[in-house]
Amino acid sequence: MSLWFPRLAAERSLRARPVDAPFALTLFDRNSERLYDLCPRAEEAGLQRGMTLVHARSFCPALLTRPSDPGADQRFLRMLARWATRYCPWVGLDGRDGLFLDITGSAHLMGGEEPLLDDIRARLARAGLSARLGLADTPGTAWALSHFAEGIAGPGETLARIGPLPLAALRLADQTSTALERLGIATVSELYNLPRATIARRFDRDVLHRLDQALGNLPEQISPLGDEPGFAVRLTLPDPIGLLDDVMAGARRLVEHLCNELDRAEKGARELKLSFRRVDQENQVVELKLARPMRDPDRILALFERGVGAVDAGYGIDMIRLEAVAVEALGMRQLDRAGAKEKDSLDDLITQLGNRVGLENIQRFQPVDSHIPERSFKLVPAAYSSPASAWPARRPRPLRLFPPEPILASGQEPAFGPPPRFRWRGRSLSIVDAEGPERITPAWWEEDDGWDEGLRDYWRVATGQGQRLWLFFTPQAPRWFVQGEFG
């Protein structure tokens, strides 16, 4: 069986935050923001994947968008693969938006093939997912049906079902399909009726290979998802312990052993759980969430020390267990002493603070490539992001940026520059130097309440009172504002 989710990315995002409007996910590609996935209402408006966002908004001004997250889409697809094991034990991924199920010997448990497909459709529909299903004797034919003619191909019906379908149903490369179509070969049956020697001589071997796989002349295996390896170690003690030094010594042995296992798998722990079983069968648990994937035993043990010190040993601890609850890939890296030590210290500080207030509450500013000042940055959790190397600014920007604040100004026409004197935040300030103007226009294709007044002419000014400010003037509604302060 082939399950194809034609709108997997968009529906995953809408499951988390529904909207009642045309919706699309965007991805920066080929130097522009393009549509990555769409909801049905956006498709009905004439939008297509790959369109630039500017072009799409000209077709559909009401379009709502969010940035895509291919990594989250793949995690969601893996979750669906685990869910699909309720129907059969053999489930594999098919690209970035599909699954293969080997239901041999499983269909009768649901009352047959039709009831099985109906049950899958109903459950996915309740979950807000649209899916197309194809069932056949071979994975190639099942894939063709799910993508081009949803349904079931019974025994001996393979060629009859896929014969009228276009060549793309054989999973051929676009270039190969186009070359065949230029010769007048548009369907699978037309390709099948050609002499095999002619096809082999003029085209890549993949053409006959895919055709034979679809017809069952060549085997095609489904690679099932393997279980993620678990990382956990346990230490059973012959005599109960209760002193902090003894408990930390036991924890050290476990941490070192676990880090060795992570090192062999090229993984790093992101979340750890240290459990202590007391002789009265009560459990004490210390959880540690890390700002970065880690497998350094000395650093991990130091971060555990505060939590272990708060453990109530009672009448003694007779078992200690350490589990890596969440792991991530962590390959080898070249270290320099100064840079690595400074970065590790920052990560450890974020970890220590995050385990008190929550890692998601420790945030950092990340640059965004936008000429709109209010959109030139975003706040992201520091534990799940890396600091940017440079801010994409073509001209100097203030160190502190805040919402525009009006000022009281008089004494000079805007055409000659900023006013020599103005009043801001209850203080009278005088300008001794100014540089500008820098005209910034709003993004006309996006709605932004903060830019409803149109153009802005920005000036960098130095005041006699020692402050360096970022002022702007709105020509269409003559007023002056302060929006930032330079360091």
Secondary structure, DSSP 8 states (H G I E B T S, - for coil): -EEE-TTHHHHHHHHHS--SS-EEEEEEETTEEEEEEE-HHHHHTT--TT-BHHHHHHH-TT-EEEE--HHHHHHHHHHHHHHHTTT-S-EEEETTTEEEE--TTTGGGGTSHHHHHHHHHHHHHHTT---EEEE-SSHHHHHHHHHHS-EE--TT-HHHHHTTSBGGGGT--HHHHHHHHHTT--BHHHHHTS-HHHHHHHS-HHHHHHHHHHHTSS-------------EEEEEEEEEE-SHHHHHHHHHHHHHHHHHHHHHTTEEEEEEEEEEEETTS-EEEEEEEEEEEE--HHHHHHHHHHHHHT---TT-EEEEEEEEEEEEE-------HHHHHHHHHHHHHHHHHHHHH-GGGSEEEEE---SSGGGSEEEEEGGG----S----SS---SEEEEEEE-EEESS-GGG-S-SEEEETTEEEEEEEEEEEEEE---TTS--GGGTT--EEEEEEEETTS-EEEEEE-TTS--EEEEEE--
